[in-house]
Amino acid sequence: MQAIPGDSLEIDRKDRVNKPFQDLPLRDPQERVRDFDDVVIPFSPEQAMLEAARCIHCPDPAPCMSACPVHNDIPSAMWLIEKGNFKEAAEIYHQTSSLPEMCGRVCPHEQLCQGSCVLNKMNKPIHTGQLEVFAIEWEHLNDPYHIEPGAPTGKSVAIVGAGPAGLGVASVLRKKGHAVTIFEAKPSPGGLLTYGIPNFKLPKNSVFNKWQEFETAGVKFIGNTYIGQDKSINELFAEGFDAVFLGVGTGIDSKMEIPGEDLPGVYEATDFLIRSNVTPDHLPVDKSSRPVIGKKVVVIGGGDTASDCLRTALRLGAEEVTCLYRRTEREMPGGKKDRQMAKDERAKYRFLVQPVKFVAGDDGQLAYVECLEMKLGEPDAKGRRKPVIVEDSNFLVEADTAVKALGYWPDPILGKTTPDMETHDWGLITVSNKETGATSRKGVFAAGDVVTGPDLVVTAMVAGQKVAYAIDDYLKNLE
């Protein structure tokens, strides 16, 4: 329910529609490509108030609110920001979201809240994500938010994976009074937020500031512990945990299975991004060195990860960075906003191209990528036109570095090492109901990408929040 006076707005909706649009403030591409700092320039309080004042406060249910996976009360937040009540606006986001500062930055707003803003029909939509970030960052600097733990219940939960799903679960369970310990294979918390998303999109200090909230609320963290290898789920129960939540995501890079994948100079996206974007004190031991790249870099793939790799390569000093994609730009699954930022930063794109071989030079290093030309055929099951090989169209693309950004698969180790827990599709965890996240193994719950396959940060967080309530019910009924 919107916490704003409805009738008083009727007289000024036309005025609000005609208020000037403020473009998203970005650092100059030639400047920002020299470092890994945030590319977005924060709104000043005056800018935030002006932008929020463009909201026409649609009747319930507002389209932006309906399109938001957590159903943030965006109109009420806009009203409060417009009036300069920034703390109260931040509290609106905390009511529904466990990670508002993350979602405000990395959600594809043009497909969600911002894309559903009715101002799209007559003007420009409101920068809902940037205003969310503004309110939360203002709060952090002026009146920090605290997770309020509930009265202790005597029950404890092990969370496997410190990413969006795991943090969503932890925030709800601590408010319910349960003890929470997060196990993570990497040294530091955050999961994808720390190790998968570059600093220029999501500054690491935002992630670690958020983690401080969890730590202050009593959430324990045990890093460098690979559940399924260093310790089994059965051992977690033996240690006294009453329930286990699995939120490990899908972190195994897809293979191309073409000749030359093991050549020096050919990287998987995860390895490339972690080693490029994370400071040494948070890096796993096996990824402590920066990638060595040459002058000409190719990135293979069309999603957001491909955009992240293109932009990272430029910041590492590559002179020429090119994306190779087997369909056209129209079929690319990645967000247009990130792709445009990559183009602004000098990244190039070659479409209807299929790499088939990595070719070494005389020194044994990658020198070329052999490719085939493609054309689009009939639509596949998802409605995307299938790429079809053009026979005898082989050609070489000069490259001394290649990054494969082709998507992700689940890690099958949890299914293999956990008796009575069903999995499917190469390791995705089977749940009886996505709302409850209950697996076939009693006391074990799962949500996020490890259940659905790769999706958004916000959908993983929401799934974790929902499953947390099911875990709470389970613990209440546990003898």
N, C-alpha and C positions, 0 to 999 in steps of 0.2 A: 504494500500500500504506500503510495507516494505521500510523503510528509510535507506537502505544499498546498497552499490555498488555490483551489482550482478556478473558482469564478473570477477572481481578480485578474487572472491571466487572459481571459477571453478578449479583453480590450486591447492587449498589446501583442497578440500573436503575429499580426501582420508586421508590426515593427520589428519583432524578433527575427522573422524570416529575412528581413532586409538588412539586418546588421552585418557589417563587413566580416568576411571570412578571413581567418588567420591561418596561413599555410603552416604546416608542421615545420618548426624551426630546426634546420639542420646545419651542421658545420660544412664549410666549403669542401667539396670532394678532394681538391688538390692538397688541402691541409689535413683532412681526417685520414687520408690513406697513408699518412706517414706514421701513424701510431694506432694503438688498439683501444683508445679511449672511446667513450660513448659518442655516437655521431649526432644524437639528438640534443639540442640545446634546451634546457628546462624552461618551462614557462615561468615568467615572473608572476607574483601575485596579481598584478594589474592585468597581465595578459590572460591569466587563468580566469579571472572574474569576467572579463569581456567575452572570452570564448564560451564560458558556461552560460552567459546571458543570452546566447543564441538559441538555447533549448526552448522549444515551444510547448513542452510539457503535454505530450499527447495523453488522451484519456487512458486509464487502465484497461487492458494491459498494454503498456507502451511497447512498440515494436523492438526498441533497443533492449529492453528488459527481457522480452520473450526470446530474443536471439542470443542472449548471453547464457552460456552453459550453466553458470551458477545463479543466474537471474538476479544479478546485482540491481539494486534499486537506483538505477542511473539517474532518472529524473530528479529524485530527491537529492542525490549527490550534486547534481548540476545546480539546483536551487541553493543549496548550502554554500557551494563554492562561489556562486554569483554574489551572495551576500557577505562573502569573506569569512564564513564559518568553516574554516578548513579542517579543524579537528573533528567537528561533527560530521563533515563529509567523509573523512577517513573512517570514522566509526561505522558509517553506512556500508562501506566495502568490507570491513572486518566481520560484519554480521553474516555474510554469505561466503566469503572467500578466505581461504587459509593463506593464499599467496598473492595478494593484490598487486604488490609492486612488481612481481614477476609477470603476472597476466597482463598488467597494464602495458608492459614493454613488448612481450613476445607473442601475445595472441594475434591471430590474423583478423584484426578489427574490421578490415574492409569486407570480410566474409561473415562477421558476426554482428556485434552491436552497431558499429559505425556503418556497416553496409546496410543495416535495416533502418537507419535514421531516415525519417520522412523528408528531411531537408535535401536528401539526394534528388528528389523530384524537382526542386525549384532553386536550389542553391548548392552549397557544399555541406557535407555532413559535419557534425561536431566531432572534434578530436577527443572522443570518449576515453581512449586508452591513455593518452598523454595527460588528461585531467585526472585520471585515476592515479597515475604515477605522481603527479604534482601533489595531490592531497596526502598521499602516504609518505612521500619524502618530506613534506612540510611537517607532518606529524613527527617523523623520526627526529628531525632537527629541533623541534620545539616542545613536544610533549609526547615522548615515546609510548608506543602501544605495548601492553603486556598481556600475555596469555594467562588467564586466571585459572590455576588448577582447582579441580573440585576436591571435595573431602576424600581422603585416601580410602580406597575400597579393599585394599589388600590383594588385589589381582594385578598380574603383570603380563604385558604383551611384548613379544619380540617382533620387531618390524625388520624385514629383510629388504634393503634398498632405501637409500636416503634421498630419493628423487621426489617429484611432485606427488605421486600417489602415496608414498610413505609419509611424507610431511602432512598431507591431507588427513591421513589416519591419525597421526600423532597429535595434531592440534585438537581433534575432537576427543580422543581418548584421555588426554590430560585434563581437559575441561570436565570430563566425567569422573576424574579422580583415580584412574588406573595408572600404574607405573608403566613407563614405556622405555624400551631400549632399542635403538636402531643399529643394525649391523650393516656394514657397507664394505664392498670389496676394495674400494679406493680409499686413499688416506683421509679425505675430507668429505663432509656432508654436502648434499646438493644434487648428487646424481647428474642427470642431464643438465641441470641449471648451472652446475659448476664445470662439468667436463665436456658438455656437448654444444653449448651455445657460446659463441665468441663474446669477448668482453665488450666489443663495440656495439653489440645488440643488448647485452645484459651485463652491466658492470658487476664484477665479482664482489665488490664491497656491498652491493645490495643483497646478494645471496648470503654473505656472511653476517650482515646485520640482521637479516631474517633468522638465520640460524641462532644468533645470540638470544632472540626471543624464546626459541624452543629450549635452549640450554637453561635460561633463567627460569623457565617454567618446570624444570626438572627432567627434561628428556635427556637420556643418556645416549652417547654415541660411541660405538666401537668400530673403528676403521680397519682397513687392511685385513678384513676377515671375509673370505669368499665362502658363503654358505653353499653347501653341496660339495665342497672340496676341503676347506679347512675345518668345517664343522657341519654336521647334518642337521636336518630339521628335528629328527628324533632326539639328537643331543640337546637341542634347545628345550624340548619338553622335559628331558631328564634333568636339566639345570633348574627347573622350577617354573618356567613360563607357562601360563594358563592358556594362551592362544598365540598363534603365529600368523603374521600377515606378510604376504609376498608381493612386493611391488618393485621388481627388479628391471622392468622395462624390456626392451628388445635391443640389445647392444651388440649383436653379432653382425658385422658387415656382410652384405651380400657379395658373393664372388661372381666374377665374369666367366671364369673357367675358359680362358683363352690363352694361347701361348705367350710367355714372357711376363706373366703376372708377378713372378718372383724376382724380376730384374731390379737392381739398385735404381732408385728414382721413381719406383711405382709404390704409391701409398694407398692404404685404406683410409676412408674419410675420418673415422673415429680416431685412429692413431695420429693422423695429421692435425686434426683440430685440438686434441688434448695437448700434444707436444708444442703446439704453436701458441695456444691461448691461455694456458694455465701457468702460474708462477712456479718456480722450482720447488718451493716449500710445500706445495700441494700435489706435486706430480708423483705417480707411482714410480717405483724404482726402475722398472723396465722402460719408462718413457721419459727419462730425465734429460735427454738431449733434444735440442731443437731440430726440426727437419732441415735437411740440406736440400735447397732447391736451386734450380738453374735460372736462366734468363727466360726460357719459354715453358710455360706450364699449361697443361690441359686438365680440365676437370670433366669427368664423365658422369652425367646424370642431370635431372631436371627439377629436383625438389629444393626445399629450403636449405638442406645440407650442402647441395651443390653451390648455391649462392654464398653460403658461409665460407666454403673452401676457396671460391674465386676471390672473395674479398680478403681472406686471410693471406692468400698467396701474394696478392699485391702489397700487403703490409709487410710481408717478409722480404720484399725487394725484387720480385719478378718483374721483368720488363714487358712481357706479353703474356696475358692470361686469357685462355679461350675455353668456353664451355662447349662440349660436344654432346648433342642430344639427338636421339633417333627419330623423334617426331618433330612437329613444328612448335613454335612458341605457344600457339593456342592450346596445345595439349599438355603443356607443362604443369605439373601438380604444385610447384612452388608458388609462393606469394608474389604478386606483381610488385609490391612495395620493395621487397628485398631485391628483386631482380632489377628494378630501376636504379636502386642505389648502387648495385654492382656495375651497371652500365655507366652510371655517372662517374664511377671510380676507374673507368677504362677497361673493364672486362668486356670481352667480345663473345659472340655466340655464333655457332655454326649448327644449323638444323638439318634434319634428315641425313644424319651421319651415324654409322654404327661401327665402333672400333672392333676389330677382329684379331689384332695381334699387337703386342708390344715388341719393338725391334731394337736390338742393342747396336751400339756403335763399336768401333774398333777397341775402345777401352773397356767394353763390357757393360757400360752404363746405358740407360735408356737414351735413344736418339730419335726414334720415330714411333708414331702410332699408325699402324696400317688400318685403314677404314674402308667401308663400303658405302656407297650412296643408297639412300632409301627413298621410297615413295609411300604414300598412305593408301591403305586398302580399305576393306570394309570395317565397320565398328566392331569392337570386341564386346564381351558381356557387360562391361561397364559403360559402353557407349563411346569409348575412345577408339578412333580409327587405328587399325593395326598397321605397324610399319612393315613394309615389304621390301626385300632386297632387290636392288637393281643389279642384274647379273653383269659380271665382268666390269664392275665400276671401281675396282680397287684403286686407292690412292694413299699417299703418305702425308701425315701431318708431322712437321718437325716439333719435337718436344724433348726436353731433358728431365722433366718432372711430370708425372701423371697422378691424379688423385681420383680414386673410384668412389663416387658418391651415389650408390645404386639402391640404397634402401637397407633395411635391417631385418634380422631374424631373431627369434628368441633363443636364449641359451638353454639347451636341453638338460643341463646338469641337474636341476632341481627335480625334474620328472624322473630321471634315472636313479637318483639317490634317495627318493622319498617313497617308501612302500605305501601302496593303496591310494596314491594321488594320481588321478588321470590327467593326461595331457593329449594334445592333438596338434596337427599341422607343425611338425618338427619342434615341438616344445612349448607351444602356447598352453597355458594352464586352463583346464576345463572347470567351469563353475556351474552350479545348478541354477543360479539366478544371479545376474549381474548386479542387481540391487543389493543382495546380501553378500555376494562374493564367496559363498561357501564352496569349498572344494570337496572332493570325494574323501578326503582325509579329515577325520574329525578334529576340530579345533584349528584347522588351517584355512585361511581366507586369502583371496587374491583379487587384485584390481589393477587397472591401468593397462599399459601397452602389453604386459605379459599375458593379459587375457584377451584383449581386443586386436592386438597387432599395433604397429606404429600409428599414433594419433597425436593430438595436441597436448601441450602442458596442462591447459585448463581442464580438458576432459579426463586426464589421469588424476588430477587433483580432486575433481568432483566425484569421480568413482571412488577414490580413497575415502572421502568424507562420508559418502553413503554407506560404504562397507563398515566404517567405524561404528555406526549406530547398530549394525547387525552384530558386530563383535561385542559391543556393550550389552546387548540383549543376551548373547550367548554366555557372557561372563556372569550376568545376573542370575541365570538359570543353572550355573555350574555348581554342582555339589562339591 
